[in-house]
């Protein structure tokens, strides 16, 4: 009943990573931008998999 939604947590984490990546890119730190973007994409794949699993 009071259990938090894991999808919501993952989506928030992805948003945070994307924001950090954006700031890294604006500051000229392309390596950090690339790493953070890759992590965000990985989380997106996990989120999509969980959503597909939940809809079955």
N, CA, C and O atoms as a printed pandas DataFrame, in Angstrom:
     atom_number atom_name residue_name chain_id  residue_number  x_coord  y_coord  z_coord
0              1         N          UNK        A               1    0.816   -1.187    0.000
1              2        CA          UNK        A               1    0.000    0.000    0.000
2              3         C          UNK        A               1    0.867    1.261    0.000
3              4         O          UNK        A               1    0.590    2.206   -0.738
4              5         N          UNK        A               2    1.915    1.274    0.828
5              6        CA          UNK        A               2    2.773    2.451    0.923
6              7         C          UNK        A               2    4.086    2.260    0.177
7              8         O          UNK        A               2    5.029    3.033    0.350
8              9         N          UNK        A               3    4.136    1.235   -0.644
9             10        CA          UNK        A               3    5.346    0.953   -1.393
10            11         C          UNK        A               3    5.513    1.975   -2.512
11            12         O          UNK        A               3    4.561    2.289   -3.226
12            13         N          UNK        A               4    6.739    2.493   -2.657
13            14        CA          UNK        A               4    7.003    3.486   -3.697
14            15         C          UNK        A               4    7.115    2.804   -5.053
15            16         O          UNK        A               4    7.516    1.644   -5.154
16            17         N          UNK        A               5    6.757    3.537   -6.076
17            18        CA          UNK        A               5    6.799    3.039   -7.434
18            19         C          UNK        A               5    8.251    3.035   -7.931
19            20         O          UNK        A               5    8.868    4.097   -8.020
20            21         N          UNK        A               6    8.806    1.864   -8.256
21            22        CA          UNK        A               6   10.203    1.816   -8.707
22            23         C          UNK        A               6   10.404    2.525  -10.056
23            24         O          UNK        A               6   11.481    3.059  -10.319
24            25         N          UNK        A               7    9.384    2.529  -10.896
25            26        CA          UNK        A               7    9.501    3.222  -12.173
26            27         C          UNK        A               7    9.687    4.728  -11.970
27            28         O          UNK        A               7   10.475    5.366  -12.669
28            29         N          UNK        A               8    8.967    5.275  -11.026
29            30        CA          UNK        A               8    9.059    6.710  -10.760
30            31         C          UNK        A               8   10.474    7.074  -10.292
31            32         O          UNK        A               8   11.024    8.103  -10.685
32            33         N          UNK        A               9   11.046    6.219   -9.452
33            34        CA          UNK        A               9   12.395    6.458   -8.953
34            35         C          UNK        A               9   13.407    6.388  -10.097
35            36         O          UNK        A               9   14.300    7.231  -10.184
36            37         N          UNK        A              10   13.276    5.395  -10.970
37            38        CA          UNK        A              10   14.188    5.258  -12.096
38            39         C          UNK        A              10   14.053    6.432  -13.065
39            40         O          UNK        A              10   15.052    6.923  -13.591
40            41         N          UNK        A              11   12.841    6.875  -13.296
41            42        CA          UNK        A              11   12.633    8.015  -14.197
42            43         C          UNK        A              11   13.235    9.291  -13.614
43            44         O          UNK        A              11   13.791   10.107  -14.349
44            45         N          UNK        A              12   13.127    9.466  -12.298
45            46        CA          UNK        A              12   13.726   10.632  -11.660
46            47         C          UNK        A              12   15.252   10.569  -11.759
47            48         O          UNK        A              12   15.906   11.579  -12.018
48            49         N          UNK        A              13   15.806    9.388  -11.553
49            50        CA          UNK        A              13   17.253    9.213  -11.649
50            51         C          UNK        A              13   17.736    9.508  -13.075
51            52         O          UNK        A              13   18.783   10.126  -13.268
52            53         N          UNK        A              14   16.962    9.061  -14.067
53            54        CA          UNK        A              14   17.308    9.328  -15.475
54            55         C          UNK        A              14   17.256   10.818  -15.769
55            56         O          UNK        A              14   18.119   11.345  -16.470
56            57         N          UNK        A              15   16.258   11.492  -15.240
57            58        CA          UNK        A              15   16.151   12.938  -15.431
58            59         C          UNK        A              15   17.352   13.653  -14.814
59            60         O          UNK        A              15   17.908   14.575  -15.409
60            61         N          UNK        A              16   17.741   13.223  -13.624
61            62        CA          UNK        A              16   18.901   13.829  -12.960
62            63         C          UNK        A              16   20.178   13.618  -13.774
63            64         O          UNK        A              16   20.982   14.537  -13.928
64            65         N          UNK        A              17   20.358   12.400  -14.295
65            66        CA          UNK        A              17   21.536   12.120  -15.111
66            67         C          UNK        A              17   21.545   12.974  -16.372
67            68         O          UNK        A              17   22.588   13.495  -16.769
68            69         N          UNK        A              18   20.395   13.115  -16.993
69            70        CA          UNK        A              18   20.310   13.921  -18.211
70            71         C          UNK        A              18   20.629   15.387  -17.923
71            72         O          UNK        A              18   21.282   16.054  -18.726
72            73         N          UNK        A              19   20.175   15.875  -16.799
73            74        CA          UNK        A              19   20.450   17.257  -16.415
74            75         C          UNK        A              19   21.941   17.455  -16.161
75            76         O          UNK        A              19   22.530   18.442  -16.602
76            77         N          UNK        A              20   22.543   16.509  -15.446
77            78        CA          UNK        A              20   23.986   16.590  -15.187
78            79         C          UNK        A              20   24.771   16.514  -16.494
79            80         O          UNK        A              20   25.776   17.206  -16.659
80            81         N          UNK        A              21   24.313   15.672  -17.425
81            82        CA          UNK        A              21   24.981   15.553  -18.726
82            83         C          UNK        A              21   24.889   16.864  -19.489
83            84         O          UNK        A              21   25.858   17.300  -20.110
84            85         N          UNK        A              22   23.727   17.486  -19.440
85            86        CA          UNK        A              22   23.529   18.771  -20.109
86            87         C          UNK        A              22   24.511   19.811  -19.590
87            88         O          UNK        A              22   25.136   20.532  -20.369
88            89         N          UNK        A              23   24.643   19.885  -18.265
89            90        CA          UNK        A              23   25.544   20.868  -17.668
90            91         C          UNK        A              23   27.003   20.558  -17.996
91            92         O          UNK        A              23   27.801   21.471  -18.208
92            93         N          UNK        A              24   27.348   19.280  -18.037
93            94        CA          UNK        A              24   28.709   18.902  -18.399
94            95         C          UNK        A              24   29.012   19.324  -19.831
95            96         O          UNK        A              24   30.102   19.818  -20.118
96            97         N          UNK        A              25   28.055   19.130  -20.722
97            98        CA          UNK        A              25   28.248   19.521  -22.118
98            99         C          UNK        A              25   28.405   21.035  -22.232
99           100         O          UNK        A              25   29.260   21.517  -22.976
100          101         N          UNK        A              26   27.600   21.771  -21.513
101          102        CA          UNK        A              26   27.673   23.232  -21.555
102          103         C          UNK        A              26   29.016   23.742  -21.029
103          104         O          UNK        A              26   29.504   24.787  -21.458
104          105         N          UNK        A              27   29.612   22.982  -20.084
105          106        CA          UNK        A              27   30.902   23.378  -19.522
106          107         C          UNK        A              27   32.076   22.860  -20.342
107          108         O          UNK        A              27   33.230   23.123  -20.006
108          109         N          UNK        A              28   31.791   22.124  -21.418
109          110        CA          UNK        A              28   32.844   21.653  -22.298
110          111         C          UNK        A              28   33.448   20.317  -21.895
111          112         O          UNK        A              28   34.456   19.900  -22.465
112          113         N          UNK        A              29   32.856   19.645  -20.934
113          114        CA          UNK        A              29   33.369   18.346  -20.466
114          115         C          UNK        A              29   32.652   17.228  -21.227
115          116         O          UNK        A              29   31.689   16.638  -20.739
116          117         N          UNK        A              30   33.143   16.959  -22.422
117          118        CA          UNK        A              30   32.464   16.022  -23.315
118          119         C          UNK        A              30   32.564   14.584  -22.810
119          120         O          UNK        A              30   31.637   13.799  -23.011
120          121         N          UNK        A              31   33.662   14.227  -22.165
121          122        CA          UNK        A              31   33.796   12.850  -21.639
122          123         C          UNK        A              31   32.748   12.560  -20.579
123          124         O          UNK        A              31   32.111   11.508  -20.598
124          125         N          UNK        A              32   32.572   13.487  -19.662
125          126        CA          UNK        A              32   31.562   13.307  -18.620
126          127         C          UNK        A              32   30.176   13.289  -19.244
127          128         O          UNK        A              32   29.321   12.496  -18.852
128          129         N          UNK        A              33   29.958   14.165  -20.214
129          130        CA          UNK        A              33   28.680   14.198  -20.931
130          131         C          UNK        A              33   28.376   12.839  -21.546
131          132         O          UNK        A              33   27.264   12.327  -21.419
132          133         N          UNK        A              34   29.362   12.262  -22.209
133          134        CA          UNK        A              34   29.177   10.965  -22.862
134          135         C          UNK        A              34   28.874    9.869  -21.844
135          136         O          UNK        A              34   27.990    9.042  -22.065
136          137         N          UNK        A              35   29.595    9.860  -20.742
137          138        CA          UNK        A              35   29.386    8.838  -19.716
138          139         C          UNK        A              35   27.997    8.961  -19.097
139          140         O          UNK        A              35   27.303    7.959  -18.922
140          141         N          UNK        A              36   27.596   10.170  -18.770
141          142        CA          UNK        A              36   26.286   10.382  -18.155
142          143         C          UNK        A              36   25.156   10.068  -19.130
143          144         O          UNK        A              36   24.125    9.523  -18.738
144          145         N          UNK        A              37   25.353   10.413  -20.393
145          146        CA          UNK        A              37   24.343   10.110  -21.403
146          147         C          UNK        A              37   24.195    8.605  -21.575
147          148         O          UNK        A              37   23.080    8.105  -21.725
148          149         N          UNK        A              38   25.304    7.880  -21.556
149          150        CA          UNK        A              38   25.250    6.421  -21.671
150          151         C          UNK        A              38   24.503    5.809  -20.487
151          152         O          UNK        A              38   23.713    4.880  -20.660
152          153         N          UNK        A              39   24.753    6.329  -19.288
153          154        CA          UNK        A              39   24.030    5.845  -18.102
154          155         C          UNK        A              39   22.538    6.130  -18.218
155          156         O          UNK        A              39   21.712    5.282  -17.879
156          157         N          UNK        A              40   22.195    7.316  -18.693
157          158        CA          UNK        A              40   20.790    7.686  -18.847
158          159         C          UNK        A              40   20.103    6.777  -19.868
159          160         O          UNK        A              40   18.956    6.377  -19.667
160          161         N          UNK        A              41   20.790    6.454  -20.952
161          162        CA          UNK        A              41   20.222    5.551  -21.958
162          163         C          UNK        A              41   20.037    4.150  -21.384
163          164         O          UNK        A              41   19.048    3.480  -21.681
164          165         N          UNK        A              42   20.974    3.714  -20.575
165          166        CA          UNK        A              42   20.859    2.404  -19.929
166          167         C          UNK        A              42   19.628    2.363  -19.024
167          168         O          UNK        A              42   18.883    1.384  -19.022
168          169         N          UNK        A              43   19.425    3.419  -18.268
169          170        CA          UNK        A              43   18.247    3.501  -17.400
170          171         C          UNK        A              43   16.965    3.528  -18.228
171          172         O          UNK        A              43   15.963    2.932  -17.835
172          173         N          UNK        A              44   16.990    4.208  -19.360
173          174        CA          UNK        A              44   15.817    4.271  -20.227
174          175         C          UNK        A              44   15.445    2.874  -20.711
175          176         O          UNK        A              44   14.266    2.521  -20.760
176          177         N          UNK        A              45   16.445    2.087  -21.066
177          178        CA          UNK        A              45   16.178    0.715  -21.510
178          179         C          UNK        A              45   15.556   -0.108  -20.386
179          180         O          UNK        A              45   14.626   -0.879  -20.621
180          181         N          UNK        A              46   16.069    0.056  -19.158
181          182        CA          UNK        A              46   15.491   -0.652  -18.006
182          183         C          UNK        A              46   14.060   -0.224  -17.762
183          184         O          UNK        A              46   13.201   -1.058  -17.478
184          185         N          UNK        A              47   13.794    1.072  -17.870
185          186        CA          UNK        A              47   12.440    1.593  -17.661
186          187         C          UNK        A              47   11.491    1.024  -18.705
187          188         O          UNK        A              47   10.383    0.596  -18.383
188          189         N          UNK        A              48   11.938    1.025  -19.965
189          190        CA          UNK        A              48   11.102    0.486  -21.038
190          191         C          UNK        A              48   10.819   -0.996  -20.818
191          192         O          UNK        A              48    9.703   -1.457  -21.061
192          193         N          UNK        A              49   11.817   -1.743  -20.361
193          194        CA          UNK        A              49   11.630   -3.167  -20.099
194          195         C          UNK        A              49   10.632   -3.389  -18.964
195          196         O          UNK        A              49    9.778   -4.272  -19.048
196          197         N          UNK        A              50   10.738   -2.590  -17.905
197          198        CA          UNK        A              50    9.804   -2.721  -16.785
198          199         C          UNK        A              50    8.384   -2.350  -17.203
199          200         O          UNK        A              50    7.426   -2.989  -16.767
200          201         N          UNK        A              51    8.240   -1.338  -18.033
201          202        CA          UNK        A              51    6.914   -0.947  -18.502
202          203         C          UNK        A              51    6.309   -2.038  -19.375
203          204         O          UNK        A              51    5.117   -2.329  -19.279
204          205         N          UNK        A              52    7.132   -2.640  -20.226
205          206        CA          UNK        A              52    6.638   -3.728  -21.081
206          207         C          UNK        A              52    6.232   -4.938  -20.244
207          208         O          UNK        A              52    5.236   -5.601  -20.535
208          209         N          UNK        A              53    7.006   -5.213  -19.213
209          210        CA          UNK        A              53    6.711   -6.325  -18.317
210          211         C          UNK        A              53    5.407   -6.087  -17.550
211          212         O          UNK        A              53    4.618   -7.008  -17.338
212          213         N          UNK        A              54    5.200   -4.841  -17.144
213          214        CA          UNK        A              54    3.996   -4.499  -16.368
214          215         C          UNK        A              54    2.739   -4.539  -17.231
215          216         O          UNK        A              54    1.648   -4.823  -16.736
216          217         N          UNK        A              55    2.896   -4.256  -18.520
217          218        CA          UNK        A              55    1.724   -4.228  -19.385
218          219         C          UNK        A              55    1.289   -5.619  -19.814
219          220         O          UNK        A              55    0.187   -5.787  -20.337
220          221         N          UNK        A              56    2.131   -6.612  -19.602
221          222        CA          UNK        A              56    1.764   -7.995  -19.995
222          223         C          UNK        A              56    0.814   -8.625  -19.038
223          224         O          UNK        A              56    0.416   -9.774  -19.229
